């Protein structure tokens, strides 16, 4: 039930949206601040829907509000939920991978924070780059398979969550095709994290009308929009910008925005393109965990040099098939 409340602003305290997961059952009523009014958005026990989270990202809504008397209990509950997710995931992937889990959780919160910001800052990007560097080094040293990444990934379909999933897959695929340089792998991961940043920042008025011509045009232009938003941040490398610009280009030359083909496409962009399609197909079939990865593998297998680089794809498919056998065995 949504209703206006008459309490003064002194009655409310802000809570960072980046700390609230779509999986969290809200421990208190949540309010939106619109003008000088506080409007109840969700009641205790509700969840924040994925589509609403994406809407908040497009609107740069960084904070929601709780009544002052609920703040302490809310903060304690949200921290408890996070620690429970960490322990549940560690139980699945093994204590040896605890640092991967903990680093991923911290990085995920930062990614959500950046996506919810109206504009990126050098300081925030530097924090993320440091987290990415630590995570990439940990993963490179441990060399986990897809089943580990599957267990640390979320099935939520927010644009930020999708970006994190694509980054994890890109890192796995990059190592599978022989990329071992830490700087290269960091750029690959950062490019994947920001590949849909332009889509995340589609204006809310357009976002609300997915069947409109304006929305279709915005989706088509989201690669360039992402480049335009990122290119003026000095601490984002040119390699990352190239990935954002080219992740929808296709090996056969029928992608967008430029329709470039073959080796004209940056090598890391090709990897992110494969990871992006894989996660999209898996997410579309996420209600059936038993087949979601199997179907995504089949989509990649059916490509005959049209969309993906035929020199990269066989090695990536080999890793995916081995990992899927492990997933099936353990399910």
Buried (B, 14 or more C-beta within 10 A) or exposed (E): EEEEBEEEEEBBBEBBBBBBBBEBEBBBBBBBBEEEEBBBBBEBEEBBEBEBBBBBBBBEBBBBBBBEEBBEEBBEBBEEBBEEBBEEBBEBBEEEBBBBBBBBBBBBBBBBBBBBBEEBEEEBBEBBBEBBBBBBBBBBEEEBBBBBBBBBBBBBBBBBBBBBBBBBBBBBBBBBBEBEEEEBBBBBBBBBBBBBBBBBBBEBEBBEEEEEEEBEEBBEBBBBBBBEBBBEBEBBBEBBBBBBBBBBBBBBBEBBBBEBBEEEBBBBBBBBBBBBBBBBBBBEBEEEEEEBBBEBBEBBEEBEEEBBBEEBBEEBBEBBBEBBEBBEEEE
